[in-house]
Amino acid sequence: MKLIQNKLGQLKTNISSSVTIVAVSKTKPLDLILDLYNHGQLHFGENKVQELLLKEEKLPKEIKWHMIGHLQRNKVRPILPFIHLIHSVDSMRLVNKINQEAKIINRKINILLQVKISKETSKYGFDFNEIEEILNSNVLEELDFVKVVGLMGMATFSNNISVIETEFNSLNHIYNKFKTKHAFKVLSMGMSADYEIAVKNGSNMLRLGSIIFGSRN
Ligand SMILES: *Cc1c(COP(=O)(O)O)cnc(C)c1O
């Protein structure tokens, strides 16, 4: 446990305080999360609805939970009463579903639109043409119960730094282009392997798992 706190402490001294660290706690037990929370970590991320619901129920209500994994429309409802930010919104059908379900509980939900910046077929997200079209239009302003506060992207899993850099840079470019129009605040880019490149390219929110908690089985 001490090791994990030290790791997070180290990261925080190396990363500007204007960058939010979301501790990605998927597969990790409650006691580890609670301990980090008790040492000041407020933001935690999960990628599966079932696991998120179980953990949210058992842990302090002050924790700010981030949904970072692919979200199916039929799983939206149960997370809306408490979710702090959904990073992985990858279709307008999902946006509309969140808006519709959020209206029922009268809670405005903060989301990020996920952009497919990698050519890897496994990555979800809007492609560049789609996202430009949406951000140029006024469809997002018409949503009463969804606030799009920024963008999210995942780089190719690669040792080639210039590939990762190009991908993060392309998302940073779109983010800045539409920042004022949409009052964006969050650019979520960077995981354990590539967070330094992400910060250099404008990220202000990192999703860090293994570098904090150690590798997952
Ligand atoms: C698991 C996960 C992370 C964290 O990955 P690490 O390499 O362990 O830091 C970040 N973002 C998403 C979407 C993830 O699913």
The ligand as an ORCA input file, in Angstrom:
! r2SCAN-3c Opt
* xyz 0 1
  C      -7.441      0.661    -18.390
  C      -7.599      1.993    -19.000
  C      -6.698      3.031    -18.712
  C      -5.500      2.870    -17.807
  O      -4.537      2.062    -18.414
  P      -3.075      1.915    -17.787
  O      -2.232      1.534    -18.959
  O      -3.158      0.840    -16.762
  O      -2.694      3.214    -17.213
  C      -6.929      4.267    -19.290
  N      -7.969      4.484    -20.108
  C      -8.851      3.512    -20.426
  C      -9.985      3.836    -21.335
  C      -8.683      2.240    -19.882
  O      -9.579      1.281    -20.190
*
